């Protein structure tokens, strides 16, 4: 018998499952057909043989009626048993295939989460490195340039030559440009990796981000710390800060809000971050949209640190974002 053709699956599937997978082609002789034929032959032999045996034992008309009823019952039971074995075999194969599919999807999702976690870690490390270089090296160069300009300005000012006044004015303007550039460098460095997060802790970084948000957007952002906070890992602090940052970004871009209320609390072994706004409210379609990369990134960050994120539209107006992160028992006890 000629072997059926083999259709190779998508090469990307191998990287997910970790093994070569092949999809069988179309079979003219299906195994299910052979199984059903076998069951039918066995059942027919049983029904015919039992009917012949019962017919030979007939003695009277009464017994003939009983035998006829037994034949019907025998047929029904044999058909039911045949159907049971056929369905059991068919659905058993389907269940095994479904279990394999679920296992592959689960494994792929775990690898995806691990990859996302690694990418996020590398991104934060790169941001920290760039922020440090921008702040330290470029900031020092600009500060040195400013000092040199000040020195030249002072030397020219000490001379009693009025013809140098235009040059002195130009130096003053250049110094102001350098001052503005230094402020821009500090802002870019803080945007890449806020120094308060590494030196002052999560609460200070969130408070500073709320103030910067108010300055940039002119939307009042009230941030409140309700309980004595328990220190978390650096990775968790970064994830909480980025989720807070993305929440404020969504408010500025989409909410049309007039005010934002945010709070950070720790109770019952949980750290809870809440961000409320009085804007239009997030549409349900956006929460289910796979193109909402900002929300997906927030969910992935929350899951990576073992927390949960809830984004919902408030009954009155606005959107509520709640991040819950379990705290380590050792740190809570201390």
C-alpha positions in Angstrom: 0.0 0.0 0.0 1.4 3.4 -0.9 2.4 5.6 2.0 0.4 8.8 2.5 2.3 12.0 1.9 3.7 14.0 4.8 3.0 17.7 5.1 5.6 19.5 7.3 4.3 22.0 9.8 5.3 25.6 10.1 9.0 25.7 11.0 8.2 28.2 13.8 6.2 25.4 15.5 9.4 23.5 16.1 10.9 26.3 18.1 7.7 26.4 20.3 7.3 22.7 21.0 11.0 21.8 21.0 10.6 18.9 18.7 9.8 18.2 15.1 6.1 18.0 14.3 4.6 16.5 11.2 1.1 16.8 10.0 -0.2 13.7 8.1 -1.7 14.2 4.7 -5.1 13.0 3.5 -5.7 9.3 3.9 -8.0 7.5 1.5 -8.2 4.6 4.0 -9.0 6.1 7.4 -8.2 4.1 10.5 -11.5 5.0 12.0 -13.3 3.2 9.1 -11.3 0.0 9.7 -12.1 0.2 13.4 -15.9 0.6 12.7 -15.9 -2.2 10.2 -14.2 -4.5 12.7 -16.7 -3.6 15.4 -19.6 -4.1 13.1 -18.3 -7.6 11.9 -17.8 -8.7 15.5 -21.2 -7.3 16.6 -23.0 -9.0 13.6 -21.4 -12.3 14.4 -22.5 -12.0 18.0 -26.1 -11.0 17.1 -26.6 -13.6 14.4 -25.0 -16.4 16.6 -27.0 -15.5 19.7 -30.2 -15.3 17.6 -29.6 -18.8 16.1 -28.9 -20.2 19.5 -32.0 -18.7 21.1 -34.2 -19.8 18.1 -33.1 -23.5 18.5 -34.2 -23.5 22.2 -37.8 -22.4 21.4 -40.3 -24.8 22.9 -43.7 -23.0 22.9 -45.3 -19.9 21.6 -44.9 -18.1 24.9 -41.2 -18.9 25.0 -41.0 -17.7 21.4 -42.3 -14.3 22.4 -39.9 -14.1 25.2 -37.0 -15.2 22.9 -38.1 -12.5 20.4 -37.9 -9.8 23.1 -34.5 -11.1 24.2 -33.4 -10.8 20.5 -34.5 -7.2 20.4 -32.8 -6.5 23.8 -29.7 -8.2 22.6 -29.6 -6.1 19.5 -30.0 -2.8 21.4 -27.3 -3.8 24.0 -24.9 -4.9 21.3 -25.5 -1.7 19.3 -25.0 0.5 22.4 -21.8 -1.3 23.4 -20.5 -1.0 19.8 -21.3 2.8 19.8 -19.6 3.1 23.2 -16.3 1.6 22.0 -16.4 3.5 18.8 -17.0 6.9 20.5 -14.6 6.0 23.3 -11.8 5.4 20.8 -12.6 8.4 18.7 -13.0 10.9 21.6 -10.0 9.4 23.4 -7.8 10.3 20.4 -9.3 13.7 20.3 -8.7 14.3 24.0 -5.1 13.2 23.7 -4.6 15.6 20.8 -6.3 18.4 22.7 -4.1 17.8 25.8 -1.0 17.9 23.6 -2.2 21.1 22.0 -2.8 22.7 25.4 0.6 21.5 26.6 2.3 23.1 23.6 0.4 26.3 24.0 1.2 26.4 27.7 4.9 25.8 27.1 4.9 28.4 24.4 3.3 30.9 26.7 5.8 30.2 29.4 8.7 30.7 27.0 7.1 33.9 25.7 6.8 35.2 29.3 10.4 34.3 29.9 11.5 36.0 26.7 9.4 39.1 27.6 10.9 39.2 31.1 14.4 38.9 29.7 13.7 41.7 27.1 12.3 43.9 29.9 15.4 43.3 32.1 17.8 44.0 29.2 15.8 47.2 28.3 16.0 48.5 31.9 19.7 47.7 32.1 20.3 49.5 28.8 18.2 52.5 30.0 20.1 52.6 33.2 23.5 52.5 31.4 22.5 55.2 28.9 20.9 57.4 31.6 24.1 57.2 33.7 26.4 58.0 30.7 24.1 60.9 29.6 23.9 62.3 33.1 27.5 61.9 34.1 29.6 62.3 30.9 27.4 64.7 28.9 26.4 66.6 32.0 30.0 67.0 33.1 31.0 68.2 29.6 28.3 70.8 29.5 29.1 72.0 33.0 32.7 72.4 32.0 31.7 74.3 28.9 29.5 76.5 31.0 32.4 77.3 33.4 34.7 78.1 30.5 32.1 80.5 29.0 31.7 82.2 32.4 35.4 82.6 32.7 35.7 84.2 29.3 32.7 86.4 30.0 34.3 87.6 33.3 37.7 88.3 31.6 36.0 90.3 28.8 33.8 92.2 31.3 36.9 93.3 33.3 38.2 95.1 30.2 37.0 98.7 29.6 36.5 98.2 25.9 32.9 98.8 24.9 33.5 97.2 21.5 33.5 93.9 23.4 29.9 94.3 24.6 28.3 92.5 21.6 30.6 89.6 22.2 29.8 89.5 25.9 26.1 89.5 25.1 26.7 86.6 22.7 28.5 84.7 25.5 25.6 85.3 27.9 23.2 83.9 25.3 25.4 80.9 24.7 25.6 80.3 28.5 21.8 80.3 28.7 21.7 77.8 25.8 24.1 75.6 27.7 21.9 75.9 30.8 18.9 74.9 28.8 20.8 71.9 27.4 21.8 70.8 30.9 18.2 70.8 31.9 17.3 68.8 28.8 20.0 66.3 29.6 18.7 65.9 33.1 15.1 65.5 31.9 16.2 62.9 29.3 18.2 61.0 31.9 15.3 61.0 34.3 13.0 59.7 31.6 15.3 56.8 30.8 15.9 55.9 34.5 14.8 58.2 37.3 17.7 58.5 39.8 15.1 58.7 42.7 14.1 55.1 42.0 17.6 53.8 42.7 18.6 56.2 45.5 15.4 57.2 47.3 13.1 54.3 46.7 9.8 53.6 45.0 7.6 56.0 46.9 9.9 59.0 46.2 10.1 58.0 42.5 6.3 57.8 42.1 5.8 61.1 43.9 8.4 62.7 41.6 6.8 61.2 38.5 3.4 62.6 39.6 4.9 66.1 40.0 6.5 65.8 36.6 3.2 64.7 35.0 1.5 67.7 36.5 4.2 70.0 35.1 4.1 68.5 31.6 0.3 68.2 31.2 -1.1 70.7 33.6 -3.4 68.0 34.9 -3.3 67.8 38.8 -2.0 64.5 40.0 -2.4 63.8 43.7 -0.2 61.0 45.0 -0.7 59.6 48.5 1.2 57.1 50.5 -1.3 55.5 52.9 0.8 53.0 54.9 4.4 52.2 55.9 5.8 50.5 52.8 7.7 47.3 52.8 10.9 47.2 50.7 10.6 45.1 47.5 13.1 43.8 45.1 14.7 46.2 42.5 12.9 44.3 39.7 9.5 44.8 41.4 10.1 48.5 42.1 11.0 49.0 38.4 7.8 47.1 37.3 5.5 49.1 39.6 7.1 52.4 38.5 6.8 51.6 34.8 3.1 50.6 35.3 2.4 53.8 37.1 4.3 55.7 34.3 2.3 54.0 31.6 -1.0 54.7 33.4 -0.3 58.4 33.5 0.7 58.3 29.9 -2.6 56.8 29.0 -4.4 59.4 31.0 -2.6 62.2 29.1 -3.2 60.7 25.7 -6.7 59.3 25.8 -8.6 60.1 29.0 -9.3 63.9 28.6 -9.2 64.0 32.4 -9.2 67.0 34.7 -7.6 65.3 37.7 -5.8 62.1 38.7 -5.7 60.5 42.1 -3.1 57.9 42.9 -2.2 56.0 46.1 0.3 53.4 47.3 -0.5 51.2 50.2 0.6 48.0 51.9 -1.9 45.9 53.8 -2.6 42.2 54.4 0.7 41.2 52.8 -0.1 43.0 49.6 1.2 46.2 48.0 -1.5 48.0 46.1 -1.1 50.8 43.6 -4.3 52.6 42.6 -4.6 55.2 39.8 -8.0 56.9 39.3 -8.9 59.6 36.7 -12.1 61.4 36.0 -11.9 61.2 32.2 -13.9 59.5 29.5 -13.3 56.0 30.7 -11.5 53.2 28.8 -13.7 51.5 26.2 -14.3 47.8 26.5 -13.0 47.3 23.0 -9.7 48.8 23.8 -9.2 46.3 26.7 -9.8 43.4 24.4 -7.8 44.8 21.5 -4.5 42.8 20.9 -3.1 46.0 19.4 -3.2 47.7 22.8 0.5 47.2 23.4 0.6 49.6 26.4 -2.0 47.6 28.3 -0.4 44.3 27.3 3.0 45.5 28.5 1.5 46.5 31.9 -0.1 43.1 32.3 3.1 41.3 31.4 5.1 43.4 33.9 2.5 42.6 36.6 2.5 38.9 35.9 6.3 38.8 35.9 6.5 40.0 39.5 3.7 37.7 40.6 1.1 40.4 40.8 -2.2 41.1 39.2 -3.5 44.2 37.2 -7.1 45.3 36.9 -8.1 48.0 34.4 -11.8 48.9 34.4 -14.1 51.7 33.6 -15.7 53.3 36.6 -19.5 53.4 36.9 -19.6 57.3 37.1 -16.8 58.3 34.8 -13.1 57.7 34.4 -10.8 54.7 34.6 -9.4 52.8 37.5 -6.1 50.9 37.4 -5.3 48.7 40.4 -2.0 46.8 40.7 -1.6 44.3 43.5 1.7 42.7 44.3 2.2 40.1 47.1 5.0 41.0 49.5 7.6 38.6 50.8 6.7 37.2 54.2 10.2 37.6 55.6 10.2 41.3 54.9 6.8 41.8 56.3 7.8 40.2 59.6 10.9 42.3 59.8 
